[in-house]
Amino acid sequence: APVGGLLASKLGPHGNRSKCNDCPCNKDTNQHWVIHCPKHNAPREQFHRETGIRISAENYYLIIALDAAQLEINPETLSTSLFRYLSCIARHTPTTNASVAPTRCNQGARGHC
């Protein structure tokens, strides 16, 4: 049975798969899929072309948190590109009615709000 979009088989002790099914990595986490998994090299490169940002362990949380001010990028560009990237690497069929919320107020202490 699916558990959070994942099949219940091969789940590790923290609810993550213990091994990535798409590469030899022994960890299967969201961070692995977004930053490292070679299966997603093409969409990762597209994100880089759209934003000028290479996704890495150092900027992963800034990207996921949509901290455009810290990343020095237009908030709409970041949110739209991240949405496209995550839609491409989703483990399930993405919904057709999803949208990107405005990020104007999602800038933390350095933002507009």
Secondary structure by P-SEA (a helix, b strand, c coil): cccccccccccccccccccccccccccccccccccccccaaaaaaaaaaacccccccccaaaaaacccccccccaaaaaaaaaaaaaaacccccccccccccccccccccccc
